[in-house]
């Protein structure tokens, strides 16, 4: 059995974080780097990660997370946000491609034009839904990275994004919160950590087509 599978079995949606157990700078560096390296559609990275490590802010976040104590007790709360994609967003991405890879404009232009046409044809809510899907990909990746680092986490959809946006002044940064991920280390007496995972039998979950 690989370490990855063992770590995923160890992982659970942590209900009780130990406020006395902090994250190291190295742990946060691994998590933020993993976020930045997560695959996204076209490589456009239409999401950002806001790391909240301020107890006063976390206390204010509590009612907006419907009383879920994880946002306060965890040493950090990761806020996954979508980016407002303005008319120049795709162009700035291709400028970065050109800078990093030294690819000529002639080679990049057809793909750049294709993406510009695609996003121009999409309604605003369609672009937002697409960007939100990318945030979920990032969340899934970080859940696995956290498990491999033996960092506890609890993914949350249940919160009031408008209130969190207001609290963190995200609108001024062109961001909208879509997911929360408190991270830290579990309390030793958290009964949920010892519960068996409830999953379908593998043969019912995975289908092989020969």
BAKEMAR-185735 format. One record per residue: residue in three letters; residue number from 1; x, y, z of N, C-alpha, C, O in turn. Coordinates in Angstrom, 2 decimals. Atoms other than C-alpha are relative to their C-alpha. Example, Ala and Ser with C-alpha at 12.3 -4.5 7.8 and 13.67 -1.06 7.14 Angstrom:
<atoms>
ATOM:ala:1:0.89:-1.19:0.00:12.30:-4.50:7.80:0.90:1.20:0.00:1.94:1.18:0.66 .
ATOM:ser:2:-0.82:-1.19:-0.06:13.67:-1.06:7.14:-0.77:1.09:0.73:-0.26:2.20:0.90 .
</atoms>
This chain:
<atoms>
ATOM:unk:1:0.84:-1.19:0.00:0.00:0.00:0.00:0.88:1.25:0.00:1.80:1.36:0.81 .
ATOM:unk:2:-0.83:-1.19:0.11:1.43:3.36:-1.00:-0.28:0.97:1.15:-1.33:0.91:1.79 .
ATOM:unk:3:0.19:-1.02:-1.03:1.92:6.23:1.43:-1.18:0.90:-0.32:-1.89:1.33:0.59 .
ATOM:unk:4:1.12:-0.87:0.38:-0.59:8.30:-0.56:-1.33:-0.58:0.45:-2.18:0.13:0.97 .
ATOM:unk:5:1.26:0.64:-0.41:-3.37:5.78:0.09:-0.12:0.00:1.52:-1.20:0.27:2.05 .
ATOM:unk:6:0.03:-0.02:-1.46:-2.45:5.51:3.77:-0.34:1.40:0.51:-1.10:1.54:1.47 .
ATOM:unk:7:0.27:-1.37:-0.42:-2.49:9.29:4.07:-1.44:0.41:-0.28:-2.04:1.15:0.50 .
ATOM:unk:8:1.40:-0.31:0.31:-5.89:9.54:2.36:-0.94:-0.71:0.97:-2.01:-0.20:1.29 .
ATOM:unk:9:0.79:0.69:-1.03:-7.23:6.98:4.82:0.08:0.74:1.33:-0.88:0.75:2.11 .
ATOM:unk:10:-0.19:-0.78:-1.24:-5.81:9.10:7.65:-0.82:1.28:-0.03:-1.30:1.74:1.01 .
ATOM:unk:11:0.71:-1.28:0.14:-7.51:12.25:6.29:-1.47:-0.13:0.31:-2.09:-1.16:0.02 .
ATOM:unk:12:1.45:-0.10:-0.18:-10.99:13.24:7.38:-0.35:1.48:0.11:0.53:2.31:0.30 .
ATOM:unk:13:0.44:-1.40:-0.13:-13.05:16.44:7.50:0.05:0.36:1.49:-0.87:0.06:2.25 .
ATOM:unk:14:-0.29:-0.22:-1.42:-11.62:17.64:10.80:-1.03:0.92:0.65:-1.29:2.02:0.17 .
ATOM:unk:15:1.01:-0.77:-0.72:-14.24:18.85:13.25:0.59:0.82:1.14:0.10:1.90:1.45 .
ATOM:unk:16:-0.59:-0.67:-1.17:-12.01:19.82:16.16:1.50:0.21:-0.20:2.29:-0.73:-0.09 .
ATOM:unk:17:-1.41:-0.35:0.11:-8.73:21.62:15.56:0.54:0.38:1.38:-0.19:0.90:2.22 .
ATOM:unk:18:-0.65:-0.39:-1.24:-6.27:22.11:18.40:0.60:1.39:-0.20:1.58:1.54:-0.94 .
ATOM:unk:19:-0.51:-1.37:0.21:-5.72:25.91:18.64:1.45:0.18:0.45:2.10:1.14:0.04 .
ATOM:unk:20:-1.36:-0.12:-0.50:-2.41:25.31:20.43:1.04:-0.53:-0.98:2.24:-0.28:-0.83 .
ATOM:unk:21:-0.92:0.59:0.97:-0.90:23.46:17.46:0.04:0.88:-1.26:-0.94:0.96:-2.00 .
ATOM:unk:22:-0.13:-0.95:1.11:0.39:25.93:14.87:0.59:-0.68:-1.24:1.14:-1.77:-1.17 .
ATOM:unk:23:-0.64:0.44:1.23:1.48:25.48:11.28:1.37:0.64:-0.11:1.55:1.79:0.27 .
ATOM:unk:24:-1.33:-0.57:0.21:5.13:25.94:10.43:0.04:0.78:-1.30:-0.82:0.61:-2.17 .
ATOM:unk:25:-0.17:-0.74:1.25:6.34:28.31:7.76:0.21:-0.93:-1.17:-0.25:-0.65:-2.28 .
ATOM:unk:26:-0.25:0.97:1.06:7.49:25.31:5.75:-1.29:-0.66:-0.45:-1.50:-0.89:-1.64 .
ATOM:unk:27:1.29:0.61:0.35:4.03:23.71:5.90:-0.83:0.94:-0.87:-1.41:0.51:-1.86 .
ATOM:unk:28:0.77:-0.97:0.78:2.38:26.88:4.63:0.63:0.23:-1.37:-0.08:0.44:-2.36 .
ATOM:unk:29:-0.68:-0.17:1.29:5.01:27.23:1.91:-0.36:-1.13:-0.95:-0.60:-0.90:-2.14 .
ATOM:unk:30:0.36:1.15:0.83:4.26:23.72:0.65:-1.43:0.13:-0.51:-1.70:-0.13:-1.68 .
ATOM:unk:31:1.42:-0.11:0.37:0.51:24.36:0.64:-0.22:1.09:-1.04:-0.94:0.88:-2.02 .
ATOM:unk:32:0.21:-1.09:0.95:0.69:27.70:-1.15:0.66:-0.29:-1.34:0.13:0.06:-2.40 .
ATOM:unk:33:-0.67:0.38:1.25:3.19:26.39:-3.70:-0.84:-1.04:-0.75:-0.96:-0.98:-1.97 .
ATOM:unk:34:0.85:1.02:0.62:0.92:23.39:-4.33:-1.22:0.64:-0.65:-1.64:0.22:-1.73 .
ATOM:unk:35:1.12:-0.72:0.61:-1.99:25.75:-4.94:0.41:0.62:-1.32:-0.30:0.50:-2.32 .
ATOM:unk:36:-0.46:-0.70:1.20:0.02:27.72:-7.46:0.33:-0.98:-1.13:0.27:-0.61:-2.30 .
ATOM:unk:37:-0.35:1.00:1.01:1.06:24.51:-9.25:-1.19:-0.84:-0.45:-1.04:-1.69:-1.34 .
ATOM:unk:38:1.18:0.79:0.37:-2.47:23.09:-9.49:-0.38:0.22:-1.46:-0.32:1.35:-1.96 .
ATOM:unk:39:0.45:-0.11:1.39:-3.68:22.35:-13.00:-1.29:0.81:-0.08:-2.18:0.66:0.75 .
ATOM:unk:40:1.24:-0.71:0.27:-6.30:24.74:-14.37:-0.25:-0.01:-1.51:0.68:-0.18:-2.30 .
ATOM:unk:41:0.37:0.01:1.40:-8.17:24.90:-17.67:0.76:1.08:-0.77:0.75:2.25:-0.39 .
ATOM:unk:42:-0.82:-0.87:0.85:-5.93:26.44:-20.37:1.21:0.58:0.74:1.96:1.37:0.17 .
ATOM:unk:43:-1.08:-0.58:-0.80:-3.44:27.22:-17.57:-0.27:1.43:0.44:0.66:2.13:0.84 .
ATOM:unk:44:0.32:-1.41:-0.23:-5.28:30.51:-16.96:-0.05:0.41:1.48:-0.04:1.60:1.78 .
ATOM:unk:45:0.02:-0.29:-1.43:-5.41:30.24:-13.14:-1.02:1.10:0.37:-0.63:2.17:0.84 .
ATOM:unk:46:1.00:-1.03:-0.30:-8.72:32.11:-12.69:-0.42:0.01:1.47:-1.51:0.49:1.80 .
ATOM:unk:47:0.31:-0.02:-1.43:-8.60:31.63:-8.90:1.23:0.41:0.80:2.36:0.27:0.35 .
ATOM:unk:48:-1.06:-0.43:-0.90:-6.58:32.97:-6.01:-0.26:-0.60:1.38:-1.37:-1.00:1.71 .
ATOM:unk:49:0.09:0.54:-1.36:-5.87:31.77:-2.47:0.31:1.11:0.98:1.37:1.73:0.92 .
ATOM:unk:50:-0.21:-0.97:-1.07:-6.28:34.09:0.50:0.23:-0.78:1.28:-0.62:-1.58:1.68 .
ATOM:unk:51:-0.35:0.71:-1.23:-4.57:32.83:3.67:-0.30:0.91:1.19:0.34:1.95:1.35 .
ATOM:unk:52:0.39:-0.80:-1.16:-6.22:34.14:6.84:0.62:-0.61:1.25:0.33:-1.75:1.60 .
ATOM:unk:53:-0.63:0.42:-1.26:-4.11:33.88:10.01:-0.12:1.12:1.02:0.86:1.55:1.62 .
ATOM:unk:54:0.28:-1.12:-0.89:-5.70:36.58:12.10:-1.22:-0.38:0.84:-2.33:-0.47:0.32 .
ATOM:unk:55:1.08:0.52:-0.86:-7.78:35.46:15.09:-1.19:0.95:0.07:-2.34:0.50:0.16 .
ATOM:unk:56:1.12:-0.94:-0.03:-9.83:38.65:15.14:-0.87:-0.15:-1.25:-2.10:-0.16:-1.17 .
ATOM:unk:57:0.75:0.22:1.23:-10.79:38.16:11.50:-0.72:-1.35:0.03:-1.86:-1.46:-0.42 .
ATOM:unk:58:0.61:1.33:-0.05:-11.44:34.46:12.11:-1.23:-0.01:0.91:-2.22:-0.68:0.62 .
ATOM:unk:59:1.16:-0.10:-0.89:-13.76:35.28:15.02:-1.17:0.69:-0.72:-2.32:0.28:-0.57 .
ATOM:unk:60:1.04:-0.71:0.75:-15.66:37.71:12.78:-0.57:-0.88:-1.11:-1.72:-0.71:-1.53 .
ATOM:unk:61:0.44:0.91:1.06:-15.85:34.98:10.14:-0.99:-1.05:0.52:-1.77:-1.61:-0.24 .
ATOM:unk:62:0.78:1.10:-0.58:-17.56:32.56:12.55:-1.50:0.05:-0.33:-2.04:-0.96:-0.79 .
ATOM:unk:63:1.43:-0.01:0.35:-21.19:33.74:12.08:-0.26:-0.17:-1.48:-1.32:-0.67:-1.87 .
ATOM:unk:64:0.17:0.14:1.45:-20.67:33.84:8.31:0.26:-1.44:-0.45:-0.08:-1.82:-1.57 .
ATOM:unk:65:-0.19:1.43:0.26:-19.59:30.16:8.50:-1.02:-0.81:0.80:-0.82:-1.99:1.07 .
ATOM:unk:66:1.12:0.64:-0.70:-22.83:29.38:10.38:0.44:-0.72:1.27:-0.05:-1.81:1.60 .
ATOM:unk:67:-0.41:0.51:-1.31:-21.05:28.79:13.67:0.95:-1.17:-0.01:1.18:-1.79:1.03 .
ATOM:unk:68:-0.94:1.13:0.07:-18.59:26.17:12.45:1.34:0.44:0.59:2.05:1.26:0.01 .
ATOM:unk:69:-1.15:-0.44:-0.78:-15.77:26.49:15.00:1.34:-0.20:-0.70:2.34:0.40:-0.31 .
ATOM:unk:70:-1.28:0.24:0.68:-13.12:25.23:12.60:0.64:1.29:-0.51:1.87:1.41:-0.52 .
ATOM:unk:71:-0.57:-1.24:0.56:-12.72:28.72:11.11:0.70:0.83:1.06:1.50:1.71:0.73 .
ATOM:unk:72:-0.65:-0.72:-1.10:-11.67:30.01:14.54:1.14:-0.81:0.59:2.22:-0.28:0.83 .
ATOM:unk:73:-0.99:0.83:-0.70:-9.79:27.08:16.07:1.19:-0.39:-0.87:2.28:-0.61:-0.35 .
ATOM:unk:74:-1.11:0.33:0.90:-7.68:26.28:13.00:1.00:1.17:-0.03:0.58:2.32:0.01 .
ATOM:unk:75:-0.98:-1.09:0.05:-4.41:28.25:12.83:-0.05:0.81:-1.30:0.47:1.92:-1.36 .
ATOM:unk:76:0.11:-0.73:1.27:-5.19:29.23:9.22:-1.28:-0.43:-0.71:-1.69:-1.59:-0.64 .
ATOM:unk:77:1.16:0.29:0.85:-8.23:29.46:6.98:0.38:0.40:-1.42:0.72:1.56:-1.68 .
ATOM:unk:78:-0.27:-0.28:1.41:-7.66:29.17:3.23:-1.32:0.37:-0.67:-2.30:-0.37:-0.59 .
ATOM:unk:79:1.20:-0.48:0.71:-10.19:31.15:1.19:0.28:-0.10:-1.49:1.14:0.61:-2.02 .
ATOM:unk:80:-0.15:0.16:1.45:-10.48:30.00:-2.42:-0.91:1.02:-0.68:-2.10:1.09:-0.40 .
ATOM:unk:81:0.75:-1.08:0.65:-11.55:32.87:-4.65:0.11:-0.10:-1.51:1.11:-0.57:-2.05 .
ATOM:unk:82:-0.07:-0.16:1.45:-12.41:33.39:-8.28:0.41:1.43:-0.32:0.19:2.35:0.47 .
ATOM:unk:83:-0.49:-1.30:0.45:-10.90:36.28:-10.22:-0.99:0.61:-0.98:-1.56:-0.10:-1.81 .
ATOM:unk:84:0.78:-0.69:1.03:-12.87:38.87:-12.13:0.87:0.11:-1.25:1.88:0.82:-1.26 .
ATOM:unk:85:-0.80:0.02:1.23:-11.61:38.25:-15.65:-0.39:1.16:-0.92:-1.41:1.11:-1.59 .
ATOM:unk:86:0.28:-1.14:0.87:-11.45:41.58:-17.44:0.48:-0.31:-1.43:0.99:-1.40:-1.70 .
ATOM:unk:87:-0.31:0.22:1.42:-10.84:42.02:-21.19:1.48:-0.29:-0.24:1.84:-0.91:-1.25 .
ATOM:unk:88:-1.42:0.20:0.21:-7.08:41.97:-20.73:0.58:-1.23:0.68:1.79:-1.46:0.59 .
ATOM:unk:89:-0.52:1.11:-0.80:-6.83:38.84:-18.58:0.74:-1.02:-0.87:1.85:-1.42:-0.54 .
ATOM:unk:90:-0.62:1.00:0.88:-6.10:36.40:-21.41:1.30:0.53:-0.58:2.29:-0.19:-0.67 .
ATOM:unk:91:-1.20:-0.60:0.57:-3.60:38.79:-22.96:1.16:0.01:1.00:2.30:-0.25:0.62 .
ATOM:unk:92:-1.06:-0.02:-1.02:-1.68:39.11:-19.68:0.56:-1.40:0.23:1.75:-1.56:0.49 .
ATOM:unk:93:-0.49:1.38:-0.13:-1.50:35.32:-19.43:0.98:-0.32:-1.13:2.04:-0.91:-0.88 .
ATOM:unk:94:-0.90:0.30:1.12:0.05:35.08:-22.89:1.28:0.83:0.05:2.32:0.39:-0.44 .
ATOM:unk:95:-1.22:-0.76:-0.24:2.48:37.86:-22.02:0.93:-0.77:0.93:2.15:-0.79:0.74 .
ATOM:unk:96:-0.79:0.80:-0.94:3.61:35.66:-19.13:0.59:-1.23:-0.68:1.75:-1.58:-0.44 .
ATOM:unk:97:-0.50:1.15:0.76:3.90:32.61:-21.40:1.21:0.40:-0.84:2.21:-0.31:-0.87 .
ATOM:unk:98:-1.08:-0.48:0.86:6.06:34.63:-23.77:1.26:0.31:0.81:2.38:0.03:0.38 .
ATOM:unk:99:-1.13:-0.36:-0.86:8.25:35.88:-20.92:0.71:-1.24:0.54:1.94:-1.30:0.56 .
ATOM:unk:100:-0.58:1.19:-0.64:8.75:32.44:-19.31:0.59:-0.95:-1.03:1.68:-1.48:-0.84 .
ATOM:unk:101:-0.40:1.03:0.98:9.01:30.25:-22.43:0.71:0.57:-1.23:1.24:-0.18:-2.06 .
ATOM:unk:102:-0.63:-0.65:1.16:10.35:32.79:-24.93:-0.66:-0.44:-1.31:-0.01:-0.49:-2.36 .
ATOM:unk:103:0.72:0.42:1.20:7.67:31.62:-27.37:-0.37:1.21:-0.84:-0.75:2.25:-0.31 .
ATOM:unk:104:0.26:-1.14:0.89:7.16:33.84:-30.37:-1.49:0.33:-0.04:-2.34:-0.52:0.18 .
ATOM:unk:105:1.38:-0.46:0.12:4.01:35.90:-30.81:-0.73:-0.74:-1.11:-1.92:-1.04:-0.98 .
ATOM:unk:106:0.62:0.67:1.14:3.35:34.20:-34.14:-0.55:-1.37:0.38:-1.61:-1.78:-0.09 .
ATOM:unk:107:0.45:1.32:-0.44:3.07:30.81:-32.48:-1.16:0.11:0.98:-2.09:-0.69:0.93 .
ATOM:unk:108:1.01:-0.13:-1.05:0.96:32.03:-29.55:-1.31:0.62:-0.48:-2.37:0.32:0.06 .
ATOM:unk:109:1.17:-0.81:0.39:-1.45:34.30:-31.43:-1.24:-0.82:-0.34:-2.33:-0.46:0.11 .
ATOM:unk:110:1.23:0.74:0.31:-3.82:31.64:-32.85:-0.71:-0.52:1.24:-1.94:-0.45:1.32 .
ATOM:unk:111:0.62:0.50:-1.22:-4.40:30.11:-29.41:-0.56:1.15:0.82:-1.65:1.04:1.39 .
ATOM:unk:112:0.48:-1.17:-0.73:-4.71:33.54:-27.79:-1.30:0.52:-0.60:-2.24:0.84:0.13 .
ATOM:unk:113:1.23:-0.46:0.66:-7.30:34.61:-30.37:-1.16:-0.96:0.26:-2.29:-0.53:0.46 .
ATOM:unk:114:1.03:1.01:-0.26:-9.18:31.35:-29.85:-0.60:0.17:1.40:-1.82:0.11:1.58 .
ATOM:unk:115:0.49:-0.18:-1.38:-9.41:31.92:-26.08:-0.76:1.32:0.15:-1.79:1.37:0.82 .
ATOM:unk:116:0.71:-1.28:-0.06:-10.37:35.57:-26.49:-1.40:-0.14:-0.59:-2.36:0.37:-0.03 .
ATOM:unk:117:1.31:0.21:0.63:-13.19:34.54:-28.84:-0.91:-0.83:0.91:-2.10:-0.54:1.04 .
ATOM:unk:118:0.78:0.88:-0.86:-14.31:31.80:-26.45:-0.59:0.76:1.18:-1.79:0.66:1.46 .
ATOM:unk:119:0.49:-0.70:-1.20:-14.55:34.02:-23.38:-0.88:1.19:-0.35:-1.76:1.56:0.43 .
ATOM:unk:120:0.88:-1.09:0.44:-16.08:36.91:-25.31:-1.41:-0.51:-0.27:-2.39:0.20:-0.03 .
ATOM:unk:121:1.30:0.59:0.33:-18.88:34.58:-26.41:-0.76:-0.50:1.23:-1.96:-0.75:1.16 .
ATOM:unk:122:0.62:0.52:-1.22:-19.58:33.42:-22.84:-0.68:1.11:0.79:-0.19:2.24:0.83 .
ATOM:unk:123:0.65:-0.93:-0.91:-22.04:35.14:-20.52:0.82:0.11:1.28:1.62:-0.77:1.60 .
ATOM:unk:124:-0.77:-0.22:-1.23:-20.66:36.57:-17.28:-0.17:-1.15:0.99:0.81:-1.60:1.59 .
ATOM:unk:125:0.22:1.08:-0.97:-22.29:33.88:-15.15:0.63:-1.31:-0.46:0.98:-2.15:0.37 .
ATOM:unk:126:-0.67:1.19:0.51:-20.84:31.19:-17.43:1.49:0.04:0.31:2.08:-0.98:0.67 .
ATOM:unk:127:-1.42:-0.16:-0.34:-17.32:32.56:-16.92:0.20:-0.24:1.49:1.16:-0.89:1.89 .
ATOM:unk:128:-0.11:0.19:-1.45:-17.91:32.66:-13.16:-0.13:-1.47:0.37:0.60:-1.96:1.23 .
ATOM:unk:129:0.18:1.43:-0.29:-19.13:29.05:-13.15:1.24:-0.79:-0.41:1.66:-1.72:0.29 .
ATOM:unk:130:-1.22:0.65:0.46:-16.08:27.97:-15.15:1.13:0.23:0.99:1.86:-0.70:1.35 .
ATOM:unk:131:-1.06:-0.33:-0.96:-13.74:29.78:-12.75:-0.21:-0.73:1.32:0.75:-1.18:1.95 .
ATOM:unk:132:0.31:0.71:-1.26:-15.51:28.23:-9.75:0.40:-1.46:-0.10:0.89:-2.04:0.87 .
ATOM:unk:133:-0.43:1.39:0.19:-14.88:24.78:-11.21:1.50:-0.15:0.20:1.96:-1.16:0.73 .
ATOM:unk:134:-1.45:0.05:-0.17:-11.17:25.58:-11.27:0.38:0.08:1.48:1.36:-0.53:1.91 .
ATOM:unk:135:-0.25:-0.09:-1.44:-11.32:26.50:-7.58:-0.22:-1.35:0.67:0.50:-1.72:1.59 .
ATOM:unk:136:0.24:1.34:-0.55:-12.78:23.06:-6.84:1.16:-0.94:-0.32:1.52:-1.79:0.49 .
ATOM:unk:137:-1.18:0.81:0.34:-9.86:21.45:-8.69:1.13:0.31:0.98:1.79:-0.60:1.47 .
ATOM:unk:138:-1.04:-0.40:-0.95:-7.48:23.45:-6.48:-0.28:-0.55:1.39:0.63:-1.01:2.08 .
ATOM:unk:139:0.36:0.55:-1.31:-9.37:22.41:-3.36:0.33:-1.48:0.09:0.93:-1.93:1.06 .
ATOM:unk:140:-0.27:1.43:0.00:-9.15:18.74:-4.29:1.49:-0.30:0.09:1.92:-1.20:0.80 .
ATOM:unk:141:-1.45:0.19:-0.03:-5.43:19.03:-4.91:0.55:0.29:1.39:1.39:-0.47:1.89 .
ATOM:unk:142:-0.53:-0.36:-1.31:-4.80:20.77:-1.59:-0.43:-0.97:1.09:0.30:-1.18:2.06 .
ATOM:unk:143:0.40:1.03:-0.96:-6.81:18.17:0.33:0.99:-1.16:-0.01:1.35:-1.68:1.05 .
ATOM:unk:144:-0.97:1.10:0.11:-4.42:15.52:-0.98:1.37:0.43:0.50:2.03:-0.33:1.21 .
ATOM:unk:145:-1.29:-0.49:-0.46:-1.32:17.65:-0.38:0.01:0.09:1.53:0.98:-0.32:2.17 .
ATOM:unk:146:0.08:-0.08:-1.46:-2.46:18.35:3.18:0.09:-1.39:0.63:0.80:-1.58:1.62 .
ATOM:unk:147:-0.04:1.36:-0.53:-3.04:14.64:3.78:1.42:-0.57:-0.06:1.88:-1.20:0.89 .
ATOM:unk:148:-1.36:0.52:0.15:0.43:13.78:2.46:0.98:0.67:0.96:2.01:0.08:1.31 .
ATOM:unk:149:-0.83:-0.70:-0.97:1.93:16.37:4.83:-0.49:-0.22:1.43:0.07:0.33:2.38 .
ATOM:unk:150:0.65:0.25:-1.29:-0.26:15.11:7.70:-0.44:1.32:0.65:-0.22:1.57:1.84 .
ATOM:unk:151:0.64:-1.23:-0.44:-1.96:18.48:7.96:-1.50:-0.22:-0.10:-2.00:-0.63:-1.15 .
ATOM:unk:152:1.44:0.21:0.01:-5.61:18.33:8.92:-0.71:1.14:-0.71:-0.23:2.27:-0.76 .
ATOM:unk:153:0.75:-0.99:0.77:-8.24:20.14:6.88:-1.49:-0.31:0.06:-1.89:-1.43:0.38 .
ATOM:unk:154:1.46:0.20:0.05:-11.98:20.63:6.56:-0.59:0.87:-1.11:-0.76:2.08:-0.92 .
ATOM:unk:155:0.56:-0.79:1.10:-13.44:21.70:3.20:-1.40:0.49:0.33:-2.21:-0.25:0.88 .
ATOM:unk:156:1.30:-0.60:-0.33:-16.42:24.05:3.51:-0.60:0.72:-1.20:0.01:1.61:-1.79 .
ATOM:unk:157:0.83:-0.77:0.91:-19.07:25.15:1.07:-1.01:0.82:0.78:-1.53:1.82:0.29 .
ATOM:unk:158:1.04:-0.61:-0.82:-21.41:26.15:3.90:0.45:1.27:0.69:0.85:1.25:1.85 .
ATOM:unk:159:-0.31:-1.31:-0.57:-20.70:29.84:4.44:-0.66:1.06:-0.87:-1.12:0.77:-1.97 .
ATOM:unk:160:0.61:-1.11:0.73:-21.99:33.22:3.34:1.11:0.75:-0.76:1.81:1.57:-0.17 .
ATOM:unk:161:-1.12:-0.60:0.73:-19.60:34.30:0.55:-0.07:1.53:-0.07:0.97:2.19:-0.03 .
ATOM:unk:162:0.10:-1.47:0.08:-20.97:37.85:0.30:0.54:0.65:1.26:1.23:1.67:1.19 .
ATOM:unk:163:-0.48:-0.55:-1.27:-20.26:38.48:3.99:1.51:-0.18:0.16:2.20:0.71:0.66 .
ATOM:unk:164:-1.44:0.23:-0.07:-16.80:36.92:3.79:0.73:0.96:-0.94:1.78:1.50:-0.59 .
ATOM:unk:165:-0.59:-0.96:0.95:-16.03:39.04:0.72:0.09:1.39:0.63:1.10:2.08:0.50 .
ATOM:unk:166:0.05:-1.32:-0.64:-17.06:42.14:2.66:1.02:0.08:1.14:1.74:1.07:1.27 .
ATOM:unk:167:-0.92:0.03:-1.14:-15.06:41.15:5.76:1.45:0.11:-0.45:2.24:0.83:0.17 .
ATOM:unk:168:-1.39:0.04:0.47:-11.86:40.52:3.78:0.29:1.02:-1.09:1.40:1.08:-1.63 .
ATOM:unk:169:-0.15:-1.03:1.03:-12.43:43.39:1.33:0.47:-0.60:-1.33:1.37:-0.08:-1.99 .
ATOM:unk:170:-0.44:0.72:1.20:-12.15:40.96:-1.57:-0.43:0.71:-1.29:0.26:0.62:-2.30 .
ATOM:unk:171:0.50:-0.66:1.21:-14.20:43.01:-4.04:1.02:0.99:-0.54:1.19:1.11:-1.75 .
ATOM:unk:172:-0.99:-1.00:0.45:-11.52:45.72:-4.13:1.19:-0.67:-0.68:1.94:-0.03:-1.41 .
ATOM:unk:173:-1.09:0.76:0.60:-9.06:43.00:-5.16:-0.46:-0.78:-1.23:0.32:-1.53:-1.82 .
ATOM:unk:174:0.54:0.71:1.16:-11.32:41.69:-7.94:-0.23:-1.47:0.27:-0.13:-2.29:-0.64 .
ATOM:unk:175:0.16:1.40:-0.40:-12.02:38.47:-6.01:-1.38:-0.26:0.58:-2.04:0.64:1.12 .
ATOM:unk:176:1.24:0.46:-0.64:-15.07:36.47:-4.90:0.29:-1.34:0.66:0.79:-2.25:0.01 .
ATOM:unk:177:-0.24:1.25:-0.71:-14.86:33.76:-2.25:-1.00:-1.06:-0.43:-2.18:-0.78:-0.64 .
ATOM:unk:178:0.88:1.10:0.40:-16.24:30.36:-3.22:0.12:-1.23:0.91:-0.81:-2.03:0.99 .
ATOM:unk:179:-0.24:1.15:-0.87:-14.74:27.82:-0.77:0.90:0.40:1.15:1.73:1.30:1.03 .
ATOM:unk:180:-0.89:-0.19:-1.14:-13.14:27.72:2.67:0.68:-1.32:0.34:0.10:-2.39:0.16 .
ATOM:unk:181:-0.72:1.20:-0.44:-10.50:25.30:3.94:0.81:0.33:1.25:1.98:0.72:1.14 .
ATOM:unk:182:-0.81:-0.12:-1.22:-9.48:25.60:7.60:1.03:-1.13:0.02:0.72:-2.27:-0.31 .
ATOM:unk:183:-1.06:1.00:-0.07:-6.15:23.80:8.09:0.74:0.14:1.32:0.82:1.22:1.89 .
ATOM:unk:184:-0.74:0.00:-1.25:-4.12:22.83:11.13:0.25:-1.43:0.45:0.61:-2.29:-0.35 .
ATOM:unk:185:-0.21:1.34:-0.54:-3.85:19.82:13.42:-1.13:-0.34:0.97:-1.54:0.48:1.79 .
ATOM:unk:186:1.15:0.46:-0.77:-6.61:17.81:15.05:0.28:-0.07:1.50:1.42:-0.22:1.93 .
ATOM:unk:187:-0.09:0.29:-1.42:-7.30:17.55:18.74:0.10:-1.51:0.20:-0.53:-2.28:-0.53 .
ATOM:unk:188:-0.19:1.43:-0.25:-6.24:14.20:20.16:-1.31:-0.69:0.36:-1.48:-1.87:0.08 .
ATOM:unk:189:1.25:0.62:-0.45:-9.72:13.62:21.60:-1.15:0.18:-1.00:-2.31:-0.03:-0.64 .
ATOM:unk:190:1.06:-0.14:1.01:-11.61:14.33:18.35:-0.50:-1.39:-0.39:0.20:-2.14:-1.07 .
ATOM:unk:191:0.54:1.35:0.24:-13.85:11.27:18.15:-0.17:-0.30:-1.48:-0.13:-1.47:-1.89 .
ATOM:unk:192:0.21:0.22:1.43:-14.41:11.79:14.43:1.25:-0.54:-0.69:1.16:-1.18:-1.74 .
ATOM:unk:193:-1.25:0.47:0.60:-10.74:11.04:13.73:0.11:-1.52:0.05:0.83:-2.13:-0.75 .
ATOM:unk:194:-0.11:1.45:-0.18:-11.23:7.44:14.90:-1.12:-0.77:-0.69:-1.15:-2.00:-0.65 .
ATOM:unk:195:1.12:0.69:0.67:-14.38:6.70:12.92:0.45:-0.62:-1.31:1.30:-0.07:-2.01 .
ATOM:unk:196:-0.29:0.65:1.27:-14.22:4.28:10.01:-0.53:0.85:-1.16:-1.60:1.46:-1.05 .
ATOM:unk:197:0.50:-0.70:1.19:-14.51:5.85:6.57:-1.17:-0.78:-0.59:-1.16:-2.01:-0.61 .
ATOM:unk:198:1.15:0.62:0.66:-17.82:5.16:4.85:0.13:0.27:-1.49:-0.07:1.40:-1.95 .
ATOM:unk:199:-0.19:-0.12:1.44:-17.17:4.53:1.17:-0.62:-1.21:-0.69:-0.71:-2.29:-0.10 .
ATOM:unk:200:0.47:1.13:0.80:-18.67:2.38:-1.55:1.10:-1.03:-0.18:2.28:-0.68:-0.13 .
ATOM:unk:201:-1.02:0.96:0.41:-16.90:-0.89:-2.34:0.64:0.48:-1.30:-0.03:1.06:-2.15 .
ATOM:unk:202:-0.73:-0.52:1.15:-14.25:-0.13:-4.93:-0.63:-0.43:-1.32:-0.66:0.34:-2.28 .
ATOM:unk:203:0.58:0.49:1.26:-15.97:-2.29:-7.56:-1.30:0.73:-0.35:-1.72:0.71:-1.51 .
ATOM:unk:204:1.22:-0.78:0.26:-19.12:-0.14:-7.19:0.32:1.47:-0.31:-0.51:2.20:-0.84 .
ATOM:unk:205:-0.40:-1.39:0.18:-17.19:3.14:-7.33:0.76:0.23:-1.29:0.68:1.30:-1.89 .
ATOM:unk:206:-0.86:-0.14:1.17:-14.82:2.50:-10.23:-0.40:-1.02:-1.04:-0.49:-2.21:-0.75 .
ATOM:unk:207:0.37:0.90:1.10:-15.83:1.04:-13.60:1.13:-0.06:-1.01:1.65:0.97:-1.44 .
ATOM:unk:208:-1.06:0.20:1.00:-13.27:-0.41:-15.98:-0.66:-0.40:-1.33:-1.48:-1.32:-1.38 .
ATOM:unk:209:0.51:0.31:1.34:-14.07:-0.43:-19.70:1.12:-0.65:-0.82:2.10:0.01:-1.14 .
ATOM:unk:210:-1.03:0.70:0.78:-12.06:-3.05:-21.63:-0.20:0.26:-1.49:0.57:-0.25:-2.31 .
</atoms>
